[in-house]
């Protein structure tokens, strides 16, 4: 999670700094906007990464539940001796 937070900060800083540099702003404004972009980028990427991890976890749990249901159906089928 620390890597994601730092990566988001770097991306935010570089995006804001390059944009301000392209617009010919002064160094004080470039660093101020870069700092704001760093904070916003870090928080946004941290939030997005949490959403991604939550989705992966839910998918994994759903696949395990489906596999358990299939296994239970196979056991019930073998117990009753009915073939499909």
N, C-alpha and C positions, 0 to 999 in steps of 0.2 A: 504494500500500500504506500510505503514511503517513496518508492520509485515512481509510482503513478503520480503522486502529489508533486514531486520534483519535476517530472516530465511535463506535467500540465503547467507548472510555473514557468518553465523554460519556453514552452510553446507560446504562452501568453505574453511573456516579456518580449520575445523575438518578434511576434506579430505586431505588437504595439510599437516597438522601437523602429522596426523597418518601415511601418506605415508612416510614422512621424518623420523619419529621415527622408522618405520619399516625398513628403509634403514640405520639405525644407524648413522644419521647425528648429528651434534652438535646442542646445544640449540639455538645458534645464527641463524643458517640456518633454523631450524624448525620454529622459530618465524617470520623470514623474509618471508619464503615461505607461512606460515600461513596468514600473512598480505596480501600478494599478492593474495592468494586464497580467502581470505575474500572479497576483492574488486571485483575480477572477478566473484565470486559466487553471490554476491549481485546484480551486474549489469546484469548478465545473467538471474537470476530468476526474476528480475524486468521486463526485456524485455519479457521473456516467459509468465509471468502473464498478461502483456498487450496484447499479442497475444491471450491468452485464453479468456480474457474478451471481446476483440473485436469479436471473433468468437461467443461467447454466445450472444452478443448484436445483431450481424447480423442474427443469427438464430431466435432470438425472434422477430425481425422486420419482417423477411420473413414469419414467422408463422402468425403474425398479418395481414400482407398484404393478405395472402392466405385466412384467415378467413373472411376478409372484402370482397374479391372477391366472396366467397361462399355465403355470406349474400346478396350481391348485385344481384347475380344470382337467389337466392330464391325470392327476392323482385320482380325482373323482371318476373320471372315465375308466381308468384301469381298475378301480375298486368295483364299479358296477358291471364291467365287462362289455359295455356298449361301445361299438366302433362306429365311426362316422365315415 
